[in-house]
Amino acid sequence: MKIKKNDEVLVTAGKDKGKRGKVDKLFPKSHKVIVGGLNISKRHLKPRGKDQPGSIIDLVKPLPVESVALVCPKCNQATRVGYKFEAGEKVRFCKKCSQTI
Protein backbone atom coordinates (compact mmCIF):
# COMPACT_ATOMS: atom_id res chain seq x y z
CA MET A 1 0.00 0.00 0.00
CA LYS A 2 1.54 3.29 -1.10
CA ILE A 3 -0.34 5.44 1.42
CA LYS A 4 0.84 5.54 5.01
CA LYS A 5 -0.58 6.81 8.31
CA ASN A 6 -0.56 10.63 8.74
CA ASP A 7 -0.30 11.22 4.98
CA GLU A 8 -2.48 13.99 3.59
CA VAL A 9 -4.85 12.65 0.94
CA LEU A 10 -7.42 14.02 -1.48
CA VAL A 11 -10.70 12.13 -1.94
CA THR A 12 -11.23 11.47 -5.66
CA ALA A 13 -14.61 9.68 -5.58
CA GLY A 14 -17.76 9.52 -3.48
CA LYS A 15 -19.79 12.03 -1.51
CA ASP A 16 -16.68 13.75 -0.11
CA LYS A 17 -14.97 14.17 -3.48
CA GLY A 18 -12.50 17.07 -3.51
CA LYS A 19 -11.98 17.18 0.26
CA ARG A 20 -8.63 16.72 1.96
CA GLY A 21 -7.74 15.03 5.21
CA LYS A 22 -5.12 13.02 7.09
CA VAL A 23 -5.08 9.23 7.17
CA ASP A 24 -5.89 8.02 10.68
CA LYS A 25 -5.91 4.26 10.20
CA LEU A 26 -5.06 1.71 7.50
CA PHE A 27 -6.63 -1.65 6.70
CA PRO A 28 -4.12 -3.27 4.29
CA LYS A 29 -5.95 -6.59 3.90
CA SER A 30 -9.19 -4.95 2.78
CA HIS A 31 -7.43 -2.03 0.96
CA LYS A 32 -9.25 0.66 2.94
CA VAL A 33 -8.24 3.77 4.87
CA ILE A 34 -9.95 5.94 7.47
CA VAL A 35 -9.56 9.64 6.79
CA GLY A 36 -10.32 11.86 9.79
CA GLY A 37 -13.54 13.84 9.47
CA LEU A 38 -14.54 12.40 6.09
CA ASN A 39 -17.05 9.73 5.00
CA ILE A 40 -19.18 10.16 8.11
CA SER A 41 -22.43 8.21 8.37
CA LYS A 42 -25.24 8.25 10.92
CA ARG A 43 -26.04 5.27 13.15
CA HIS A 44 -29.36 5.05 14.98
CA LEU A 45 -29.20 3.37 18.38
CA LYS A 46 -32.23 1.83 20.06
CA PRO A 47 -32.98 2.73 23.66
CA ARG A 48 -31.58 0.14 26.10
CA GLY A 49 -33.54 0.77 29.26
CA LYS A 50 -33.77 3.90 31.40
CA ASP A 51 -30.01 4.41 31.57
CA GLN A 52 -29.36 4.52 27.83
CA PRO A 53 -31.86 6.46 25.72
CA GLY A 54 -31.96 6.10 21.96
CA SER A 55 -29.70 8.39 19.97
CA ILE A 56 -28.06 9.05 16.63
CA ILE A 57 -24.27 8.89 16.51
CA ASP A 58 -21.76 9.77 13.79
CA LEU A 59 -19.47 6.98 12.55
CA VAL A 60 -16.39 7.42 10.39
CA LYS A 61 -16.46 4.74 7.71
CA PRO A 62 -13.39 3.52 5.79
CA LEU A 63 -12.77 4.58 2.19
CA PRO A 64 -11.25 2.37 -0.50
CA VAL A 65 -7.60 3.19 -1.23
CA GLU A 66 -8.55 3.59 -4.90
CA SER A 67 -10.75 6.57 -3.93
CA VAL A 68 -7.96 8.65 -2.40
CA ALA A 69 -4.83 10.24 -3.85
CA LEU A 70 -1.73 11.26 -1.92
CA VAL A 71 -1.07 15.01 -1.73
CA CYS A 72 2.62 15.77 -2.20
CA PRO A 73 3.97 17.92 0.65
CA LYS A 74 6.40 19.69 -1.73
CA CYS A 75 4.20 20.62 -4.71
CA ASN A 76 0.84 20.44 -2.82
CA GLN A 77 -0.86 18.50 -5.66
CA ALA A 78 -2.63 15.15 -5.72
CA THR A 79 -0.17 12.72 -7.25
CA ARG A 80 0.67 9.11 -7.85
CA VAL A 81 3.46 7.53 -5.82
CA GLY A 82 6.56 5.78 -7.13
CA TYR A 83 9.37 3.93 -5.40
CA LYS A 84 13.12 4.23 -5.89
CA PHE A 85 16.24 3.21 -4.02
CA GLU A 86 18.46 5.90 -2.49
CA ALA A 87 21.55 4.84 -0.54
CA GLY A 88 20.26 1.28 -0.31
CA GLU A 89 16.92 2.41 1.12
CA LYS A 90 13.53 2.19 -0.58
CA VAL A 91 11.79 5.61 -0.59
CA ARG A 92 8.56 6.99 -2.02
CA PHE A 93 8.63 9.85 -4.53
CA CYS A 94 6.10 12.16 -6.16
CA LYS A 95 5.48 11.36 -9.83
CA LYS A 96 4.78 15.04 -10.61
CA CYS A 97 7.74 16.83 -9.04
CA SER A 98 10.10 13.83 -8.49
CA GLN A 99 10.77 14.82 -4.86
CA THR A 100 11.03 12.18 -2.13
CA ILE A 101 8.09 12.01 0.24
N, CA, C and O atoms as CSV, one atom per row, in Angstrom:
chain,resi,resn,atom,element,x,y,z
A,1,MET,N,N,0.845,-1.165,0.000
A,1,MET,CA,C,0.000,0.000,0.000
A,1,MET,C,C,0.898,1.239,0.000
A,1,MET,O,O,1.796,1.361,0.833
A,2,LYS,N,N,0.655,2.138,-0.921
A,2,LYS,CA,C,1.544,3.286,-1.096
A,2,LYS,C,C,1.182,4.464,-0.212
A,2,LYS,O,O,1.917,5.451,-0.170
A,3,ILE,N,N,0.068,4.380,0.493
A,3,ILE,CA,C,-0.344,5.440,1.416
A,3,ILE,C,C,-0.052,4.971,2.830
A,3,ILE,O,O,-0.293,3.815,3.177
A,4,LYS,N,N,0.469,5.877,3.636
A,4,LYS,CA,C,0.843,5.540,5.010
A,4,LYS,C,C,0.052,6.412,5.983
A,4,LYS,O,O,-0.598,7.377,5.582
A,5,LYS,N,N,0.116,6.058,7.265
A,5,LYS,CA,C,-0.576,6.807,8.308
A,5,LYS,C,C,-0.010,8.229,8.383
A,5,LYS,O,O,1.190,8.435,8.205
A,6,ASN,N,N,-0.869,9.189,8.645
A,6,ASN,CA,C,-0.563,10.629,8.745
A,6,ASN,C,C,-0.251,11.283,7.399
A,6,ASN,O,O,0.157,12.444,7.379
A,7,ASP,N,N,-0.424,10.592,6.286
A,7,ASP,CA,C,-0.298,11.225,4.978
A,7,ASP,C,C,-1.534,12.081,4.712
A,7,ASP,O,O,-2.638,11.742,5.135
A,8,GLU,N,N,-1.337,13.189,4.010
A,8,GLU,CA,C,-2.478,13.993,3.588
A,8,GLU,C,C,-2.963,13.449,2.255
A,8,GLU,O,O,-2.171,13.238,1.337
A,9,VAL,N,N,-4.274,13.222,2.152
A,9,VAL,CA,C,-4.846,12.653,0.940
A,9,VAL,C,C,-6.003,13.509,0.446
A,9,VAL,O,O,-6.603,14.270,1.205
A,10,LEU,N,N,-6.301,13.371,-0.832
A,10,LEU,CA,C,-7.424,14.024,-1.477
A,10,LEU,C,C,-8.398,12.943,-1.896
A,10,LEU,O,O,-7.999,11.960,-2.521
A,11,VAL,N,N,-9.682,13.107,-1.561
A,11,VAL,CA,C,-10.696,12.127,-1.939
A,11,VAL,C,C,-11.074,12.373,-3.392
A,11,VAL,O,O,-11.441,13.489,-3.760
A,12,THR,N,N,-10.987,11.329,-4.225
A,12,THR,CA,C,-11.231,11.474,-5.662
A,12,THR,C,C,-12.571,10.930,-6.111
A,12,THR,O,O,-12.948,11.112,-7.268
A,13,ALA,N,N,-13.314,10.252,-5.209
A,13,ALA,CA,C,-14.614,9.682,-5.575
A,13,ALA,C,C,-15.501,9.615,-4.349
A,13,ALA,O,O,-15.016,9.531,-3.221
A,14,GLY,N,N,-16.807,9.652,-4.577
A,14,GLY,CA,C,-17.762,9.523,-3.481
A,14,GLY,C,C,-18.354,10.854,-3.061
A,14,GLY,O,O,-18.157,11.873,-3.723
A,15,LYS,N,N,-19.082,10.837,-1.950
A,15,LYS,CA,C,-19.795,12.033,-1.507
A,15,LYS,C,C,-18.869,13.129,-1.001
A,15,LYS,O,O,-19.255,14.298,-0.977
A,16,ASP,N,N,-17.653,12.771,-0.596
A,16,ASP,CA,C,-16.677,13.752,-0.110
A,16,ASP,C,C,-15.609,14.081,-1.147
A,16,ASP,O,O,-14.501,14.482,-0.790
A,17,LYS,N,N,-15.931,13.918,-2.411
A,17,LYS,CA,C,-14.971,14.172,-3.482
A,17,LYS,C,C,-14.459,15.602,-3.427
A,17,LYS,O,O,-15.238,16.547,-3.303
A,18,GLY,N,N,-13.127,15.757,-3.522
A,18,GLY,CA,C,-12.502,17.073,-3.505
A,18,GLY,C,C,-12.035,17.526,-2.140
A,18,GLY,O,O,-11.352,18.545,-2.034
A,19,LYS,N,N,-12.385,16.797,-1.090
A,19,LYS,CA,C,-11.977,17.185,0.260
A,19,LYS,C,C,-10.648,16.545,0.619
A,19,LYS,O,O,-10.288,15.485,0.107
A,20,ARG,N,N,-9.924,17.218,1.514
A,20,ARG,CA,C,-8.626,16.722,1.963
A,20,ARG,C,C,-8.687,16.347,3.434
A,20,ARG,O,O,-9.490,16.882,4.198
A,21,GLY,N,N,-7.820,15.415,3.813
A,21,GLY,CA,C,-7.740,15.026,5.211
A,21,GLY,C,C,-6.523,14.155,5.447
A,21,GLY,O,O,-5.843,13.753,4.503
A,22,LYS,N,N,-6.250,13.865,6.717
A,22,LYS,CA,C,-5.118,13.024,7.087
A,22,LYS,C,C,-5.591,11.601,7.338
A,22,LYS,O,O,-6.685,11.382,7.859
A,23,VAL,N,N,-4.765,10.644,6.967
A,23,VAL,CA,C,-5.081,9.233,7.165
A,23,VAL,C,C,-4.891,8.904,8.645
A,23,VAL,O,O,-3.814,9.109,9.205
A,24,ASP,N,N,-5.950,8.392,9.267
A,24,ASP,CA,C,-5.894,8.021,10.680
A,24,ASP,C,C,-5.560,6.546,10.877
A,24,ASP,O,O,-4.822,6.191,11.796
A,25,LYS,N,N,-6.100,5.692,10.016
A,25,LYS,CA,C,-5.912,4.260,10.197
A,25,LYS,C,C,-5.921,3.574,8.838
A,25,LYS,O,O,-6.599,4.016,7.910
A,26,LEU,N,N,-5.157,2.488,8.732
A,26,LEU,CA,C,-5.062,1.708,7.498
A,26,LEU,C,C,-5.588,0.303,7.732
A,26,LEU,O,O,-5.435,-0.262,8.815
A,27,PHE,N,N,-6.207,-0.249,6.705
A,27,PHE,CA,C,-6.629,-1.645,6.700
A,27,PHE,C,C,-6.046,-2.292,5.444
A,27,PHE,O,O,-6.725,-2.356,4.420
A,28,PRO,N,N,-4.788,-2.778,5.502
A,28,PRO,CA,C,-4.123,-3.267,4.294
A,28,PRO,C,C,-4.785,-4.492,3.665
A,28,PRO,O,O,-4.780,-4.627,2.441
A,29,LYS,N,N,-5.347,-5.376,4.466
A,29,LYS,CA,C,-5.953,-6.591,3.902
A,29,LYS,C,C,-7.189,-6.287,3.082
A,29,LYS,O,O,-7.437,-6.936,2.066
A,30,SER,N,N,-7.971,-5.304,3.512
A,30,SER,CA,C,-9.187,-4.954,2.775
A,30,SER,C,C,-8.990,-3.737,1.867
A,30,SER,O,O,-9.940,-3.299,1.219
A,31,HIS,N,N,-7.774,-3.184,1.810
A,31,HIS,CA,C,-7.427,-2.034,0.958
A,31,HIS,C,C,-8.322,-0.831,1.247
A,31,HIS,O,O,-8.895,-0.235,0.335
A,32,LYS,N,N,-8.435,-0.482,2.537
A,32,LYS,CA,C,-9.251,0.661,2.941
A,32,LYS,C,C,-8.472,1.544,3.901
A,32,LYS,O,O,-7.544,1.090,4.570
A,33,VAL,N,N,-8.859,2.808,3.960
A,33,VAL,CA,C,-8.240,3.773,4.871
A,33,VAL,C,C,-9.339,4.574,5.560
A,33,VAL,O,O,-10.417,4.781,5.004
A,34,ILE,N,N,-9.047,5.018,6.773
A,34,ILE,CA,C,-9.950,5.937,7.468
A,34,ILE,C,C,-9.301,7.307,7.441
A,34,ILE,O,O,-8.180,7.491,7.914
A,35,VAL,N,N,-10.026,8.268,6.879
A,35,VAL,CA,C,-9.561,9.645,6.787
A,35,VAL,C,C,-10.362,10.450,7.801
A,35,VAL,O,O,-11.592,10.457,7.763
A,36,GLY,N,N,-9.668,11.127,8.702
A,36,GLY,CA,C,-10.322,11.856,9.790
A,36,GLY,C,C,-11.291,12.917,9.302
A,36,GLY,O,O,-10.930,13.783,8.505
A,37,GLY,N,N,-12.527,12.844,9.785
A,37,GLY,CA,C,-13.535,13.841,9.473
A,37,GLY,C,C,-14.228,13.673,8.135
A,37,GLY,O,O,-15.056,14.508,7.770
A,38,LEU,N,N,-13.918,12.623,7.394
A,38,LEU,CA,C,-14.538,12.398,6.092
A,38,LEU,C,C,-15.258,11.053,6.075
A,38,LEU,O,O,-14.940,10.153,6.853
A,39,ASN,N,N,-16.231,10.933,5.176
A,39,ASN,CA,C,-17.046,9.729,4.999
A,39,ASN,C,C,-17.769,9.369,6.299
A,39,ASN,O,O,-17.703,8.234,6.770
A,40,ILE,N,N,-18.452,10.349,6.860
A,40,ILE,CA,C,-19.183,10.158,8.109
A,40,ILE,C,C,-20.601,9.709,7.795
A,40,ILE,O,O,-21.260,10.269,6.920
A,41,SER,N,N,-21.069,8.684,8.525
A,41,SER,CA,C,-22.435,8.208,8.373
A,41,SER,C,C,-23.128,8.234,9.724
A,41,SER,O,O,-22.475,8.273,10.767
A,42,LYS,N,N,-24.443,8.213,9.698
A,42,LYS,CA,C,-25.245,8.248,10.917
A,42,LYS,C,C,-25.630,6.829,11.312
A,42,LYS,O,O,-25.909,5.985,10.461
A,43,ARG,N,N,-25.640,6.583,12.618
A,43,ARG,CA,C,-26.036,5.273,13.148
A,43,ARG,C,C,-27.103,5.525,14.201
A,43,ARG,O,O,-26.880,6.279,15.148
A,44,HIS,N,N,-28.260,4.899,14.040
A,44,HIS,CA,C,-29.363,5.049,14.979
A,44,HIS,C,C,-29.266,3.946,16.023
A,44,HIS,O,O,-29.192,2.765,15.682
A,45,LEU,N,N,-29.265,4.328,17.286
A,45,LEU,CA,C,-29.197,3.372,18.383
A,45,LEU,C,C,-30.548,3.279,19.068
A,45,LEU,O,O,-31.187,4.295,19.342
A,46,LYS,N,N,-30.982,2.047,19.344
A,46,LYS,CA,C,-32.235,1.830,20.060
A,46,LYS,C,C,-32.045,2.140,21.536
A,46,LYS,O,O,-30.937,2.013,22.059
A,47,PRO,N,N,-33.107,2.542,22.208
A,47,PRO,CA,C,-32.982,2.726,23.656
A,47,PRO,C,C,-32.768,1.385,24.352
A,47,PRO,O,O,-33.390,0.387,23.987
A,48,ARG,N,N,-31.895,1.362,25.348
A,48,ARG,CA,C,-31.577,0.144,26.103
A,48,ARG,C,C,-31.895,0.363,27.578
A,48,ARG,O,O,-31.000,0.345,28.423
A,49,GLY,N,N,-33.147,0.565,27.875
A,49,GLY,CA,C,-33.537,0.773,29.260
A,49,GLY,C,C,-33.551,2.244,29.626
A,49,GLY,O,O,-33.437,3.112,28.761
A,50,LYS,N,N,-33.694,2.519,30.923
A,50,LYS,CA,C,-33.772,3.899,31.396
A,50,LYS,C,C,-32.422,4.601,31.369
A,50,LYS,O,O,-32.348,5.822,31.227
A,51,ASP,N,N,-31.351,3.817,31.507
A,51,ASP,CA,C,-30.013,4.407,31.571
A,51,ASP,C,C,-29.515,4.903,30.218
A,51,ASP,O,O,-28.814,5.912,30.137
A,52,GLN,N,N,-29.883,4.187,29.159
A,52,GLN,CA,C,-29.364,4.516,27.831
A,52,GLN,C,C,-30.519,4.833,26.886
A,52,GLN,O,O,-31.154,3.921,26.356
A,53,PRO,N,N,-30.794,6.112,26.672
A,53,PRO,CA,C,-31.857,6.463,25.723
A,53,PRO,C,C,-31.379,6.268,24.282
A,53,PRO,O,O,-30.178,6.176,24.024
A,54,GLY,N,N,-32.313,6.209,23.366
A,54,GLY,CA,C,-31.964,6.097,21.958
A,54,GLY,C,C,-31.285,7.357,21.471
A,54,GLY,O,O,-31.544,8.445,21.987
A,55,SER,N,N,-30.414,7.222,20.480
A,55,SER,CA,C,-29.699,8.392,19.968
A,55,SER,C,C,-29.201,8.117,18.557
A,55,SER,O,O,-29.292,7.001,18.047
A,56,ILE,N,N,-28.681,9.152,17.955
A,56,ILE,CA,C,-28.064,9.053,16.634
A,56,ILE,C,C,-26.611,9.463,16.802
A,56,ILE,O,O,-26.318,10.547,17.305
A,57,ILE,N,N,-25.694,8.582,16.375
A,57,ILE,CA,C,-24.272,8.889,16.506
A,57,ILE,C,C,-23.642,8.962,15.115
A,57,ILE,O,O,-24.158,8.399,14.150
A,58,ASP,N,N,-22.519,9.667,15.037
A,58,ASP,CA,C,-21.757,9.771,13.791
A,58,ASP,C,C,-20.651,8.730,13.800
A,58,ASP,O,O,-19.911,8.613,14.778
A,59,LEU,N,N,-20.534,7.968,12.706
A,59,LEU,CA,C,-19.472,6.979,12.551
A,59,LEU,C,C,-18.612,7.343,11.357
A,59,LEU,O,O,-19.129,7.740,10.312
A,60,VAL,N,N,-17.305,7.210,11.507
A,60,VAL,CA,C,-16.393,7.425,10.391
A,60,VAL,C,C,-16.181,6.080,9.712
A,60,VAL,O,O,-15.671,5.142,10.325
A,61,LYS,N,N,-16.568,5.988,8.461
A,61,LYS,CA,C,-16.463,4.742,7.706
A,61,LYS,C,C,-15.184,4.746,6.867
A,61,LYS,O,O,-14.733,5.811,6.445
A,62,PRO,N,N,-14.592,3.577,6.619
A,62,PRO,CA,C,-13.389,3.522,5.791
A,62,PRO,C,C,-13.685,3.770,4.314
A,62,PRO,O,O,-14.766,3.457,3.816
A,63,LEU,N,N,-12.700,4.339,3.634
A,63,LEU,CA,C,-12.766,4.582,2.193
A,63,LEU,C,C,-11.843,3.605,1.477
A,63,LEU,O,O,-10.809,3.226,2.028
A,64,PRO,N,N,-12.190,3.188,0.265
A,64,PRO,CA,C,-11.247,2.373,-0.502
A,64,PRO,C,C,-10.002,3.180,-0.865
A,64,PRO,O,O,-10.087,4.384,-1.107
A,65,VAL,N,N,-8.855,2.521,-0.901
A,65,VAL,CA,C,-7.602,3.194,-1.234
A,65,VAL,C,C,-7.667,3.767,-2.648
A,65,VAL,O,O,-7.026,4.776,-2.940
A,66,GLU,N,N,-8.432,3.132,-3.514
A,66,GLU,CA,C,-8.549,3.594,-4.896
A,66,GLU,C,C,-9.259,4.940,-4.985
A,66,GLU,O,O,-9.152,5.627,-6.000
A,67,SER,N,N,-9.988,5.327,-3.930
A,67,SER,CA,C,-10.753,6.572,-3.934
A,67,SER,C,C,-10.008,7.745,-3.315
A,67,SER,O,O,-10.578,8.826,-3.167
A,68,VAL,N,N,-8.746,7.551,-2.953
A,68,VAL,CA,C,-7.960,8.647,-2.400
A,68,VAL,C,C,-6.643,8.766,-3.152
A,68,VAL,O,O,-6.120,7.781,-3.673
A,69,ALA,N,N,-6.118,9.982,-3.203
A,69,ALA,CA,C,-4.830,10.241,-3.846
A,69,ALA,C,C,-3.943,10.989,-2.873
A,69,ALA,O,O,-4.401,11.901,-2.185
A,70,LEU,N,N,-2.690,10.614,-2.810
A,70,LEU,CA,C,-1.734,11.257,-1.918
A,70,LEU,C,C,-1.469,12.687,-2.373
A,70,LEU,O,O,-1.312,12.942,-3.567
A,71,VAL,N,N,-1.420,13.617,-1.431
A,71,VAL,CA,C,-1.072,15.008,-1.727
A,71,VAL,C,C,0.402,15.175,-1.397
A,71,VAL,O,O,0.823,14.934,-0.266
A,72,CYS,N,N,1.184,15.587,-2.385
A,72,CYS,CA,C,2.624,15.768,-2.202
A,72,CYS,C,C,2.879,16.957,-1.279
A,72,CYS,O,O,2.333,18.036,-1.509
A,73,PRO,N,N,3.692,16.785,-0.243
A,73,PRO,CA,C,3.973,17.917,0.652
A,73,PRO,C,C,4.808,19.014,-0.001
A,73,PRO,O,O,4.787,20.157,0.458
A,74,LYS,N,N,5.543,18.685,-1.065
A,74,LYS,CA,C,6.397,19.688,-1.726
A,74,LYS,C,C,5.608,20.536,-2.722
A,74,LYS,O,O,5.625,21.764,-2.648
A,75,CYS,N,N,4.910,19.872,-3.662
A,75,CYS,CA,C,4.199,20.621,-4.707
A,75,CYS,C,C,2.722,20.846,-4.390
A,75,CYS,O,O,2.044,21.570,-5.120
A,76,ASN,N,N,2.202,20.233,-3.299
A,76,ASN,CA,C,0.837,20.437,-2.824
A,76,ASN,C,C,-0.205,20.048,-3.866
A,76,ASN,O,O,-1.253,20.687,-3.960
A,77,GLN,N,N,0.072,18.997,-4.656
A,77,GLN,CA,C,-0.859,18.496,-5.657
A,77,GLN,C,C,-1.127,17.021,-5.407
A,77,GLN,O,O,-0.278,16.307,-4.872
A,78,ALA,N,N,-2.315,16.569,-5.798
A,78,ALA,CA,C,-2.626,15.146,-5.724
A,78,ALA,C,C,-1.786,14.431,-6.773
A,78,ALA,O,O,-1.745,14.842,-7.932
A,79,THR,N,N,-1.121,13.364,-6.362
A,79,THR,CA,C,-0.174,12.715,-7.248
A,79,THR,C,C,-0.172,11.214,-7.052
A,79,THR,O,O,-0.690,10.698,-6.061
A,80,ARG,N,N,0.415,10.528,-8.006
A,80,ARG,CA,C,0.674,9.108,-7.849
A,80,ARG,C,C,2.020,8.956,-7.167
A,80,ARG,O,O,2.833,9.880,-7.155
A,81,VAL,N,N,2.248,7.775,-6.598
A,81,VAL,CA,C,3.455,7.526,-5.823
A,81,VAL,C,C,4.305,6.492,-6.544
A,81,VAL,O,O,3.796,5.488,-7.042
A,82,GLY,N,N,5.612,6.752,-6.594
A,82,GLY,CA,C,6.560,5.782,-7.131
A,82,GLY,C,C,7.569,5.421,-6.063
A,82,GLY,O,O,7.666,6.084,-5.030
A,83,TYR,N,N,8.319,4.365,-6.321
A,83,TYR,CA,C,9.365,3.931,-5.405
A,83,TYR,C,C,10.704,3.967,-6.116
A,83,TYR,O,O,10.789,3.686,-7.312
A,84,LYS,N,N,11.755,4.315,-5.373
A,84,LYS,CA,C,13.116,4.229,-5.888
A,84,LYS,C,C,14.053,3.946,-4.713
A,84,LYS,O,O,13.683,4.112,-3.550
A,85,PHE,N,N,15.251,3.523,-5.035
A,85,PHE,CA,C,16.240,3.212,-4.016
A,85,PHE,C,C,17.254,4.340,-3.943
A,85,PHE,O,O,17.853,4.718,-4.950
A,86,GLU,N,N,17.444,4.878,-2.735
A,86,GLU,CA,C,18.463,5.901,-2.488
A,86,GLU,C,C,19.320,5.429,-1.324
A,86,GLU,O,O,18.811,5.199,-0.227
A,87,ALA,N,N,20.599,5.286,-1.556
A,87,ALA,CA,C,21.553,4.841,-0.537
A,87,ALA,C,C,21.133,3.507,0.073
A,87,ALA,O,O,21.240,3.304,1.283
A,88,GLY,N,N,20.654,2.602,-0.779
A,88,GLY,CA,C,20.261,1.277,-0.314
A,88,GLY,C,C,18.951,1.239,0.449
A,88,GLY,O,O,18.638,0.233,1.086
A,89,GLU,N,N,18.178,2.318,0.397
A,89,GLU,CA,C,16.917,2.407,1.121
A,89,GLU,C,C,15.789,2.701,0.143
A,89,GLU,O,O,15.926,3.553,-0.735
A,90,LYS,N,N,14.680,1.999,0.296
A,90,LYS,CA,C,13.527,2.194,-0.577
A,90,LYS,C,C,12.723,3.396,-0.083
A,90,LYS,O,O,12.296,3.422,1.071
A,91,VAL,N,N,12.514,4.396,-0.954
A,91,VAL,CA,C,11.793,5.609,-0.586
A,91,VAL,C,C,10.677,5.874,-1.585
A,91,VAL,O,O,10.745,5.442,-2.736
A,92,ARG,N,N,9.654,6.586,-1.138
A,92,ARG,CA,C,8.556,6.991,-2.016
A,92,ARG,C,C,8.898,8.329,-2.654
A,92,ARG,O,O,9.584,9.152,-2.048
A,93,PHE,N,N,8.421,8.548,-3.883
A,93,PHE,CA,C,8.626,9.846,-4.526
A,93,PHE,C,C,7.372,10.256,-5.288
A,93,PHE,O,O,6.574,9.422,-5.716
A,94,CYS,N,N,7.227,11.560,-5.442
A,94,CYS,CA,C,6.101,12.161,-6.161
A,94,CYS,C,C,6.340,12.005,-7.661
A,94,CYS,O,O,7.430,12.307,-8.148
A,95,LYS,N,N,5.341,11.541,-8.387
A,95,LYS,CA,C,5.478,11.362,-9.833
A,95,LYS,C,C,5.398,12.695,-10.585
A,95,LYS,O,O,5.789,12.768,-11.750
A,96,LYS,N,N,4.896,13.754,-9.929
A,96,LYS,CA,C,4.777,15.038,-10.612
A,96,LYS,C,C,6.023,15.896,-10.470
A,96,LYS,O,O,6.486,16.487,-11.445
A,97,CYS,N,N,6.577,15.969,-9.245
A,97,CYS,CA,C,7.743,16.833,-9.039
A,97,CYS,C,C,9.017,16.050,-8.757
A,97,CYS,O,O,10.078,16.654,-8.596
A,98,SER,N,N,8.947,14.734,-8.692
A,98,SER,CA,C,10.102,13.826,-8.485
A,98,SER,C,C,10.831,14.045,-7.162
A,98,SER,O,O,11.996,13.667,-7.040
A,99,GLN,N,N,10.181,14.641,-6.180
A,99,GLN,CA,C,10.772,14.822,-4.855
A,99,GLN,C,C,10.414,13.640,-3.962
A,99,GLN,O,O,9.333,13.065,-4.085
A,100,THR,N,N,11.320,13.284,-3.069
A,100,THR,CA,C,11.031,12.182,-2.135
A,100,THR,C,C,9.992,12.653,-1.115
A,100,THR,O,O,9.958,13.815,-0.711
A,101,ILE,N,N,9.163,11.713,-0.725
A,101,ILE,CA,C,8.089,12.014,0.238
A,101,ILE,C,C,8.504,11.511,1.595
A,101,ILE,O,O,7.756,11.655,2.562
